[in-house]
Amino acid sequence: LQISNSMLIEAVTRAVSLRAVQVRQSNVNRFKCNAIRSNLFDRLTRVVRSYANAILSSFEDPEKILDQAVLEMNDDLIKMRQATAQVLASQKRLENKYKAAEQADADWYRRAQLALQKGEEDLAREALKRRKSYAENASSLKAQLDQQKSVVENLVSNTRLLESKIAEAKQKKDTLKARAQSAKTATKVSEMLGN
């Protein structure tokens, strides 16, 4: 009976260690299988991407791409000009408000002087209070106007810069189109000579 128990313990120990080895082996196999699947998937993805890039490259026409780039730049120029026009209109409105506030300031100052000449100090004080509010409004409008002028100057300079870039792009586009055309012709001639 004692031999049986020790044999039983030994058999159980062997079975447990065998099972542990089998679990490790199955984990290793699963890892290898996942690695192989991952590798195959990566390779398949690369192949699909290369075919997609080749198809897209065959559809690309350099001349059309250049034309599209210049068209997009012209669209941006139109948008910039519209924005500049809106900012200029806003600046004009601010200038008109500023001039009106300055005019009101001067008018209330004259009214205060007239009231003092007539000896009506209360009216003169009231006129000076109103003059002060118009003067504060005018100074606030002046600060906004100065800020608006810097924005307009920035927009105008950026518009001029974009115009020069468009002119440069048009010149380069014509040059690149000529190069592309000569390259196509040279390819056709070399194909004819090869045949």
C-alpha positions in Angstrom: 0.0 0.0 0.0 2.9 2.4 0.7 4.5 1.6 -2.6 1.3 2.2 -4.3 0.9 5.7 -2.7 4.5 6.7 -3.6 3.9 5.4 -7.1 0.6 7.2 -7.2 2.3 10.4 -6.1 5.1 9.9 -8.6 2.5 9.3 -11.4 0.5 12.4 -10.4 3.7 14.5 -10.3 4.6 13.2 -13.8 1.2 13.9 -15.1 1.2 17.4 -13.7 4.7 18.1 -15.1 3.6 16.6 -18.4 0.5 18.8 -18.5 2.6 21.9 -17.7 5.0 21.0 -20.6 2.0 20.6 -22.8 0.5 23.9 -21.8 3.9 25.6 -22.4 4.2 23.9 -25.7 0.6 25.0 -26.8 1.4 28.6 -25.7 4.6 28.5 -27.8 2.6 27.1 -30.7 -0.1 29.7 -30.3 2.5 32.5 -30.2 4.2 31.1 -33.3 0.9 30.9 -35.1 0.0 34.4 -34.1 3.4 35.7 -35.2 3.0 33.9 -38.6 -0.5 35.3 -39.0 0.7 38.8 -38.1 3.6 38.5 -40.5 1.3 37.3 -43.3 -1.1 40.1 -42.6 1.7 42.7 -42.6 3.0 41.4 -45.9 -0.5 41.3 -47.4 -1.1 44.8 -46.3 2.1 46.0 -47.9 1.2 44.2 -51.2 -2.2 45.8 -51.3 -0.8 49.3 -50.5 1.8 48.9 -53.3 -0.9 47.9 -55.8 -3.1 50.8 -54.7 -0.2 53.3 -55.0 0.6 51.9 -58.5 -3.0 52.3 -59.6 -3.2 55.9 -58.2 0.1 56.8 -59.8 -1.2 55.6 -63.2 -4.2 57.9 -62.9 -2.1 61.0 -61.9 -1.5 63.5 -64.6 1.2 66.0 -63.6 -0.2 68.7 -65.8 -3.7 68.3 -64.3 -2.2 68.4 -60.8 -0.3 71.6 -61.5 -3.5 73.1 -63.0 -5.4 72.1 -59.9 -2.8 73.6 -57.6 -2.9 76.9 -59.4 -6.7 76.9 -59.4 -6.7 76.3 -55.6 -4.3 79.2 -55.2 -6.6 81.4 -57.2 -9.5 80.4 -55.1 -7.5 81.3 -52.0 -6.7 84.7 -53.5 -10.3 85.4 -54.2 -11.2 84.5 -50.6 -8.4 86.8 -49.3 -9.6 89.6 -51.5 -13.1 89.2 -50.1 -11.8 89.2 -46.6 -9.8 92.3 -47.3 -12.8 94.0 -48.7 -14.9 93.1 -45.7 -12.2 94.4 -43.3 -11.8 97.6 -45.4 -15.6 98.2 -45.2 -15.5 97.6 -41.4 -12.6 100.1 -41.2 -14.6 102.7 -43.1 -17.5 102.3 -40.7 -15.2 102.7 -37.8 -13.7 105.8 -39.3 -17.2 107.3 -39.8 -18.1 106.5 -36.2 -14.9 108.0 -35.0 -15.4 111.2 -37.0 -19.0 111.4 -35.7 -17.8 111.0 -32.1 -15.2 113.7 -32.6 -17.7 116.0 -34.2 -20.1 115.4 -31.3 -17.3 116.1 -28.8 -16.6 119.4 -30.5 -20.3 120.3 -30.7 -20.8 119.7 -26.9 -17.6 121.8 -26.2 -19.1 124.7 -28.1 -22.4 124.3 -26.3 -20.6 124.4 -23.0 -18.8 127.6 -24.0 -22.1 129.1 -25.1 -23.7 128.2 -21.8 -20.8 129.7 -19.9 -21.1 132.9 -21.9 -24.8 133.1 -21.1 -24.0 132.5 -17.4 -25.7 129.1 -17.2 -23.2 127.0 -15.3 -25.5 124.0 -14.9 -26.0 123.7 -18.6 -22.3 124.1 -19.2 -21.5 121.2 -16.7 -24.1 119.0 -18.4 -22.6 119.8 -21.8 -19.1 119.0 -20.5 -20.3 115.6 -19.1 -21.8 114.7 -22.5 -18.6 116.0 -24.2 -16.6 113.7 -21.9 -18.6 110.6 -22.9 -18.2 111.4 -26.6 -14.4 112.0 -26.1 -14.1 108.6 -24.3 -16.1 107.0 -27.1 -13.8 108.7 -29.7 -10.6 107.5 -28.0 -12.0 103.9 -27.8 -12.9 104.1 -31.5 -9.5 105.5 -32.3 -7.8 102.5 -30.6 -10.0 100.1 -32.6 -9.3 102.0 -35.8 -5.5 101.7 -35.2 -5.8 98.0 -34.6 -8.0 97.6 -37.7 -5.5 99.5 -39.8 -2.7 97.0 -38.8 -5.0 94.1 -39.7 -5.7 95.7 -43.1 -2.0 96.3 -43.8 -1.3 92.6 -42.9 -4.1 91.4 -45.2 -3.0 93.6 -48.0 0.6 92.4 -47.7 -0.4 88.8 -47.5 -2.6 89.3 -50.6 0.3 90.8 -52.5 2.5 87.9 -51.4 0.0 85.3 -52.6 -0.4 87.2 -55.9 3.4 87.0 -56.4 3.4 83.3 -55.5 0.6 82.6 -58.0 2.5 84.4 -60.7 5.6 82.4 -59.9 3.6 79.1 -59.8 2.1 79.9 -63.2 5.6 80.4 -64.7 6.8 77.2 -63.1 3.7 75.4 -64.2 4.4 76.3 -67.8 8.0 75.2 -67.5 7.1 71.9 -65.8 4.4 71.2 -68.4 6.9 71.7 -71.2 9.4 69.4 -69.4 6.6 66.7 -68.9 5.7 67.0 -72.6 9.3 66.6 -73.7 9.7 63.6 -71.3 6.6 62.0 -72.8 7.9 62.6 -76.3 11.3 61.2 -75.4 9.7 58.1 -73.9 7.7 57.5 -77.0 10.7 58.0 -79.3 12.8 55.6 -77.1 10.0 53.0 -77.3 9.8 53.3 -81.1 13.6 52.9 -81.3 13.4 49.9 -79.0 10.8 48.2 -81.2 
